[in-house]
């Protein structure tokens, strides 16, 4: 590739595409995951740019281990690593507060000039969850490798140069809450406490080869570290709070400063290669469960990602479409790991102490959408933080619900929610029922009866009890949810379709849970009868599925929420097979709402059209989603799309669109909500030529591998823990297939 000088004004440069093959050779040498790396070519799973990031939201690249994460800028002479820990919140059980930024690590490289940098590249390899920056100057060639280690609970930042003594730098650590930074030996650290008594701490441990390291006082009178003429160095960054997800511990446990020192003490015992191997092995144990290839490889993969996205509107490329699927999986793995908190509105990446919508857990679509991909794309363990979160807030929500709805059993939620059970904005009465759907779906996919009985069932029953007490019984025998709202617009009235459909889904899931466990038969029958009396979906005057009981829907309304189609997706009350007239009414409503909207809304529409088994229309929404926004030379019209770093534009950045997009593609490839497995139910014409997928998950604890050509499935295998017969629809025909043992 032709080299050119790097312009300081434009911050531009070119890319040397050599990292993929080097990384594969390195991992082959270590004997780690070589087979899967060959199967998923690294260059097809690479996000990269030929210039550093200038903007946090649209250009920096995210890394994370499910608890701590960072946004990487990759500057040549000045590096900026903004980092987070996902339990740093203001607020309490009453006030929602907001998710907080944690801090910044700043490195000022002396003797490395931006205008001299050639062959610049910064890459995020989804295959290994490694961030790499490389460039060449007259002084030396430089490389940086960053990753957030789950096994060792630190962010690892490694700096190498071809020439000895090439690095001299000043390193600063900053607290996002302006706490005092201290220095001790080879460590910068800070600790502090928020007004809600949430304490926190972070530390950067610096290790170097050659040269020297010493503490000095910066111009701002704060301590900083200076490196002089070192050959290489690494920084181990740790951050923690005293948060506990147990109300019985008053949401606090442990000393965060002690936590991070223990983490750093353990991590410093390992070499960088050992840390990297442990990180890759852990990450790929999840990421490599699912692989997707559509069509043939094109030359566009050699272009910087932002250019690939810009070209996409002119020439659609399946690689960018599948890259976004795997990016969604990468983001979920990086922001939601078992034992921790769920992904919030921004996953865990946030650079503000007053973020949009508090970067909270929004209960009327957003947090739910975050997890639609978890089961179908083989990341069930990443689903658990959301389920554990629902469990953790129950007691608080029961108290709040009793205050608002005296005398009812069970509990529900408001729209905005924090990590302590605190809440704000409107009461979203069907919100807890939508939460409960995730509890059932985890069982539907994995068939773990111990989980269902001990964990999910008690919550399902509590939420059913709330609605048993809250529903309004009419004289004509119908049952309606009182004072409902169709988020986030329209009047409040009884019998709103959104509420009715979610309650129907809750009751159906509860009935099936009772049947699976053979318990609570009497109450199961009461709920089944109550479900049958619920006001059903209705078709309005222009053939639409009514959003309200009153036939007032406006065919010119293009609001981003399409809440009255919940029964189509993620519910299962409406389908083209069992309720064709209602499915057609849903199609009319969906068409009237329009195809372009905010990012998460388009992701939901992809899933809607997939459930309607209209792959071409789902693909049309997909193409609208992959639109480069807020970039130089491209008009930004306020709609959704993706930024240069592929994060979804609500706008601003919201992660639900990225995660919902991945779920939508999975829904186009497989569906299993009707008691059988439907292969390629919504494949668009553009994907028909050829493709293959492995690791798709279907309800019933089934894993599916398949290949197709010319729109027809040419081979497929079904796997399960134990051999069993499964009903499958393949190429339009139903077959009973014996699964193979995993």
N, C-alpha and C positions, 0 to 999 in steps of 0.2 A: 504494500500500500504506500502511496506517495506521502512523504512527510512534508509538513509545512510548519512554519513558526506559529506559536500560540499567541494570539492577540490579547493583550491585557484589556483592551477596551471592549472587545466582543466576547472575551473569554471563550474563544473557539479553538478547536484543534482537531486532530484526527485520531483514529482508533487503530491499534494493532490487534488484529483478531488471532491471537495465539494462545490465549488463556485457556480455552476449552480443552485442547489436546494436551496441554501441559498438566492441567488438573486431572484429566483422566489417567495419564501416565503416573502421576504422583499417587493417586489412589490405588492404581493397580500395584504399585510398588509396595504399598502398605497392606495390600491384600484385603481391602475393605470394599465391599459392595460393588465389585467390578462388573458383575453380570448385569445388574440393574443400570449401571451407568451407560453400558453399551446400548441397552434397550432404549433408554431415554437420552438421546444425544444432547450433550451439554449445551451446544451452541443454539439449539432450538428452545432452550429453557433459560436463556440469558437476557436480562434487561441491562442495557448499557448506553453510555453516552460518551461523546468525544469532547466534552467540556464539563467543568465542575458545575455543581448546583449553585444557584444564587438565591433560590426561593425555597423555603421549608416545605410548603404545602405541595407545590407543583413539580419540583425537580429533585429534591433530596430523596435518597433511597432508604427504606425502612429495614431494620433488623430487629429481632426479638426472640426471646426464649419462653414466651407465655407469661412472664412476670415483669421482666425488665426489657427495655427496648431502646433503640436510638434511631435518629435520622442522621444520615451521613451526607455531607456536602462534597467532600473530595477536593477541596481547594489545593492548589499547588504550593503556594507559599504560606497560606493560612488554612488550617483545617478546623472545621467546626463539627463537633459531635454533640447534638442535643439529645438528652436522654430522659427516660421516664421509668417509673415503677408504678404498676397499675392500681395500687391501693392508696396512693397519696390523694386523699379527698378532704375537702372541707365539709361542713354539714354534720348531721347527726341523725337520730331516729325521727326527728321532726322536720328539720330543714334539709332540703336536698343538697345545698352546697354545690360544689363543682369539682370535677377531676382536675388535678393540678399538674403543671409542668414541674419537673424535678431539678434539672440543672444542665449545665453546659461544660464541655471540655473543649478548650481552645488551645491550639498549637500553632505557634508562630515560628516558621522555619527560617533560619538565617542563612543567607548565601544561596538560597533557591529562589530564582526569580521567575514569576509567571510568564513573562514574554519569551523566556528561553525554552520553555517546555515544549517538547515535540512528542508525537506519537502518544498523546494523552488518551487514556481510557479509564472509565470507572464502570465497574460491572457488578451486578447482583445476580449471582448464579442460583437459580431456584433449585437446581439439582442438589446443591450442597449447602445452601444457605450461607454462602460466603460472599462478602463484599470485597472487591479488589480494586485498587487504584494503581495505575502504572503510567510512568512517563519518563522521558529522557531529557537531560540538560547537558551542557558542556562539562559539567562537574561529574556526573555519573548517571546511571539508570536507577530509578527508584521504584519500589513496590510497597504497597500497604495491603494487609489482609485483616479484615474485621469480621467478627462473628459474635453472636450472643449465645453462650453455652448454657444449655439446659442442665446437663449433668453437673457442671461445676459452678453454675449460678453467677457467672461473671461475663462481662463483655470484654472480649480479647481484641486488642489493637496492636498489630505487629508491623514494624517498620524496618525495611531492609534496603540496602544500596549495594551496587556492584563494587564501588570503590570504598576502601576503608577510610574511616574518619570523615565520611561525607555528611554526617548529620550534626548540626548544631541547632538548637531550638529552645524556645521558652514555652513552658506548659502551664496553663492556668485552669483552675477548677472554679466554677461559679454556681452558687446556690440560687435557684429561681425565686427564692423568698428572701434573698439578700442576707442570709446568715453569714457569719464569719467563717472564712476558710482558714484552716490551720495546716501546718507542715510539720512532718516528723520523719526524719531519716529520708527515705525515698518515697514518701507518701504525702499526697495532698488529701485533705478530708474536710467535711463539714457535717454538722448535725444541728437539728433544731426541732421546733415544735409549732404546730399550727394552733389556732385559737380553740379548736375542738379537742386539744390534747393529743392529736395525732403526732407522734414523734417520728423523725426520719433521719437518715444518715446516708452519706455517699463518700466513697474514697477511691482515689486513683493511685495504684501502686505502680511505680516506674522501675523497670529493670533495663540495664544497658550492657552492651559489649564494647569494651575499649573506651577511650576518652574519659570524661568525668561528668558527674552529676552533682549539683549542689543547690541549696535553697538560697533564694534572694528575695528582696522586697521589690515589688513592681511599682510603677508610677502611681498606681492607685493605693499604695501603701499596704497592699495585700501580699501574702507570701506566694511565690511561684517557684517552679523548678526550672533550672537551666541545664541543658545538655550541651557539652562542648566536644566536638570532633569524635563522636561515637560512631562505631561501625554499624550498629543496629540497636534497636530498643523495642520494648513492648510495654504496653500499659494494660493493667488489669483493672477494670472499672466495676465497682460493686455499689449497689444501692438497695435500701430496704426501709420499711416502716415498721411500726409496732402493731399493725393491723392484725386482727384475728377475725375469722368469719363466724365465730361463736358468740352469740349474744350473752351466753352464760359467763363469758370472759369480758363482758362489756366492750366487745369489739377490739380489745387491746391485749397484746401478749408479747413479752420479750423486749429486749433492748436492741434497737436496730443497729447501733454502733458495734455492739458485740457480734451481732449476726454477720455484718459485712467483714469484720476483722477475721472471723472464723472462716468465711468463704475465701477471703484473700489468702489466708495462711495455707489453706488446702490447695488452692489453685497455683500458688507459687512453687509448690513441690513438683509440678508437672512441666515438662517442656512444652513449647508451642505446638510441636507436632502431636504430642500426646493429647493436649487440649483439643486440637483440631480433629483428631481421629475420633475422640469421644463425642465431640459435637456432631460430626457428620454421621456417625453410626446411630446416634439417638434421633437425629432429624430424619434421616432416610428410612428409619424403621417405620415412620409414618408416611412420609412423602412418597416413597416407592410402592405403596400399596395400590396406587391407581396410576395408570398410564393411558394416554390418549394420543392417537395420531389420525389425522384426516388429510387425505390428498397427498400430493407429492411435495417434497421440499422445494422451496423457491429461493432465488438468489437474494431476496429481500432480507433474509436473516443476517446478512453481512452489514446492513445499514444500522445506524443508531436507532434505538427503539422509537424515539420521537419522530424520526423520519419515516419509519415503517408505519406508524399510526397515521401520519399526515398523508402518506401515499395510499393508505387503505381505502379511503373514500373513492379513489379512482380505480384501484385494482385490489379487489378483496383477496386476502391471503389467509389461508386456513391456519398458518403458523401463529399469526398474531391472535387469532380466535382461540386456539388451544392454549397459547401462552397465558392468556387472561384467565383461563380455567385453572391452570396450575398456579398462577399468581394468587388467585383467591384461596386455594388450598394452602399456599405458603403463608399468606397473611393470617389465616385461622390458626395454623400450627404455631405461628410466631406470637400470637396474642391470646391464645386460649389453650392452656395445658392443664391436665388433670391435677387437682389439688389446689388450684388457684382461682382467680376471678374470671368471669366471662369477658369476652370482647365487648367493649362499649361502642359508642357511636363512631369513634375513631380507632377502634381496635385497642391499642394502648399508647398510640403515638399522639402527643399533644404538646405544643409549645406555648400554651397560654394558661394563665391562672383564671381567665374568664372565657373559656372556650365556647364555641357555638353550641347552643342547647345543652350547656354544662358538660358536654361529652358524656352524657348520662346513659342510662338504660331506659330507652323509650319503649313503652309497653304497647303501642298501637300498631306496630309493624316492624320497627327497626331492629330491636334486639332479637325478635323472632327470626327475621330474615337472615341475620348473621349466622344462623345455625341450620338453615335448610340444606346446605351442602354437606354438613358433617356426616350424616349417615350414608347418603347416596354415593359420596366420593371417598368412602372408606376412612373416615376420620372420627369414628365413634368416640374414642377416648377424648378427643377435643370437644365433644359435646358435654362432657361431664361438668365442667365449670359452670355452665349455664344451669344445669339441673341442680347442682349443689347450691348455687346462688338462690334458686327458688326455695329450696329447703331452708336456707339460712335466714330468710326474711319473713318466714311464715308468722312467727310469734308477734313481730312488730305489726305486720299487716292485719292480724286479727284484732289487735287493740284499736288501730286506726279505723278499721271497718266497723267495729262496734260503736265507735264515737259517731260515725257518719250514718250508719244504718242500724239503729238500736234494735236488739232482739234477734238479729239474724245469726245463724251459724256460719262457720267458714270465714272466708276473707276475699278481698279483691284489692285493686291497686289504683293509684293515680297514673297519669301519663308519664311523668318524670320520676325517676327512681335512682337512689344512690346505693352504696354498698352496705349501709347500715339499716336499710328499710325505710329511710326518710324519703319524702315524696312531695310533689308540687304539681301545679297546673290542674286540669280537669280530672275529675274521677273518670276513670276508664273502666267501667264496671265489668265488661267482658275480658279485660286484660288478663286476669288470673286464669280464666278459662283458656285463653290463648297460650299462656305459659304452660298450662297443663297438657296441651297438645304435644309439646316437646317431650314431656315425661312419657307419654304413650308411644310416640314415634320411636323413642330409644328402645322401648320394649318390642315394638312391632318389627323393627329391623333385627334385633339381637336375641329375642326370645329367652331372656334371662328371667325366669319366674321368681327367683330369690330377690332380684332387684325390684320386680313388679310388686311383690307382696310387701317387702320391708320398706321400700323407699317411695315408689311412685304411687301405689294404691292409696295410702292414707291421704296424700295431697289431692288426688283425683276426687276422693270422696268428700273432703272438706269443701272443695270448690263446687261440687254438685250440691252440697247442703246449702251453700250460699244462695244458689239460684233456686233451689227448692223453696227457700223462704222468701226470696226477692221477687220471683215471677208473679205477674198479675193474672189471676184466673178470671176470664170473662164469662158472662152469662151464656154465651153461645157455645161454650166449651173450649174455645181457643185460649192459648196461653201466650202472653207476650212479656218481653222485658220492658220495664217501665223507664220512661225518661231517657231514652237512648240517644246516641249521637253517632253520625256516620263520619268518622275522622276524615279530614279535619275541616269539615264545612257542613252547611245545612242546618235545619232546625232540630231542636230536641223534641222527641215525641216517643210514644210507646210503639213497640213493634218494629224498630229500625232493623232493616235486613241484616246489617253487619252483626248486630247483637244476636239476633235470632239464629243465624247460621253458626256462629261460634258456640253458642249454647247447645245447639243440635250436635255439633262435633264433640263437645265435652261429654254429653250424655251418651253418645254412641261409643266413645272410647271407654267410658266407665262401664257400660253394659258388657263390652267385650272383655274388659279387665276382670269383671266378676265371673264371666264365663270361663276365662282362662284359669282362674284360681279356684273356681267353684266355691265362692264365699258370698256372704251377704245377699242371698238369693231374694229375700223379701224386698230389700231396698232396691236391689237391681231391677226388680219388676216394677216398683213404683217409678223409678227414673225412666224406664222404658215407656211406661204409659204417659208420663209427663212429656217425654220427647215427642211422642206421636201427636200430642195436642198442641205443640208449638205452631205458631203461625208460620206457614210454609212460604218459600220464595214465590213471588207472583210476577206475572208478565203484564207489562203496562200497555198503554194505548198505542205506542209506536213500536211495539214488539220487543221492548227492552226488559231486562230484569230489573224490577223496581228497587230503588235504593231505599225508599221509605214505604210504609204501608199505604200512605196516600200516593196516588199516581201523579206525582208532581215533577218527575225527572225532566230536566232540560236537555234536549238533544244537542245543544250547543255548548254544554258544560264540558270543559276539558281539564277538570281538576286533577291534580297528580294522584290523589288517593282514589282507588277503585275498590273501596272497602266492601261494597255489596256483592263482590264476586268471591268472597272468602270461601263460599261453598264449593267453588270450582277448584280453587287452590289457595291455601294449602289444605282446605277441607276436602271432603269426598262425597258430599251430599249431591252434587251435580256432576254428571258425566255424559259424554256423548253416547255411551252404551246404554245406561240405565235411565237417564232422563233427557232424551234428545231435544224435547221442546224447551226445557230450561237451559240446556247447553246452547241452543240457538239464540235464546234471549240473552244469555251472557255474551255471546258473540256480538250481538247488536249493541249492547252497552259498551263493550270493549272497543268496538270500532268507533263509536261516537266519542269516546274519551280521547282518541287520537294516539298516534304512535310515538311522538316525541314528548319528553317530559324531563323531570329531574332524574338523576342517575338511578337511585333505588327504585323509582317508579317504573322506569324502563325494564329494570331487572325483574320486577314482579310481572310486568306485562309479558316478558319472555316466557315465564312459567305459566301464565294464563293461556297463551296461545299454544304452548306445548300440550297442556291438558286438553285443549280443544283439538289436538292432533293436527294442527295446521303448522307444519314445520316451516313452510315458506314465510308465513307471517311472523313466526317466532324469530326467524333468521333476519327478517326486515328490522325488527326491534334490535336484535343483536348488532346489526350494522349501524343503527343509530347510536347505540351505546358506545361503539368504538369510534368516537369523534374527538379529535384533539382540540382541547379548549384552553383559552387564556394563554395562548402561546404567541410568540412573535410572528406576525404575518398572517395570523388566522383570526378571523372575527369571532368574538365571544358573544353569543346571543343570550346568555343567561340560562340556557338549558343544560341538561346533563351531558355526560361524556366522560372522558378521562384526561388527566393531566399528563405531562411528559413522563412522569414516573409511574404512570398507569393507575394511580389512585383515582377513585371515582369522584367525580364532581357532583355534589348535590345540586348546586354549589352551596357552601364551600365543601371541602373534603368530608365525605362520610364513607365508612368502610362497608356499610350494608350493601351498597351497589356492587362492589367487587365480589362479595360473598354470594349475593343473590344471583349475579351473572353466572357464576360457576354452577349453582344449583339449577339454573335454567337450562344450561347445556346438558347437564345430567338428565333432566326431565325430558329433553328432546330425544335422548338415547335409550332411556328405559323408564317404565312406569310399572308400579306394582300395588297401587292403592285400591284396586278392585278385586283382589283375591287371586289374581294371576299375574304373571310377568309378561309384559308387552315389550318386545325388542324392537327398537327403532320406530316408536310410535309417531314421532314427529320429525323425521329426518328431512331437511330441506333439499331441494334439487342441487344446491351448490356442494353438498357433502356426499352425494350419491355415488360418485365415481369409485371411491375406495376409502376404507378407513378401518381402524381397529381400536379396541379399548379392552383393558383388563382391569380388574379390581372394582368394577361397578358393583354397588350393593343394592339388593332388593329386599323388601320386607319378607319376613320368614327366615331370616338369617341365611340368605343366599348370596353368594358372590358370583358374578357373571363376567366371563371373557367372551368376546365375539369379534368377528371380522365381517366386513360387508364389501360388496362390489356391485356397482350399477344399481344401488338402492336396495339390494337384496342381501339378507344375512347368508353368508356362505359357510360359516362355521361358528359354533358357540359351545361353551362348556359352562355347566352350573356346578358350583361347589358348596358344600355345607359341612358342618361338623360331623353329621351322621347321614348316611345315605337315606334319601326319601324321595317320593314322587312329587313332582311340581308341575303345575299347569302353566304352560308357556304359549304365548301367541307369537309365532315367528312367520314372517312373510305372509301375514293375513290368515294363517291357519293355527288352530289350537292343537297342542300336542301335550301329552303327559310324559315328562322326562324324568329319568332317575338322576339324581345329583351324584357327583363324585365327592369323596371325602377330601377335606382340605389336608 
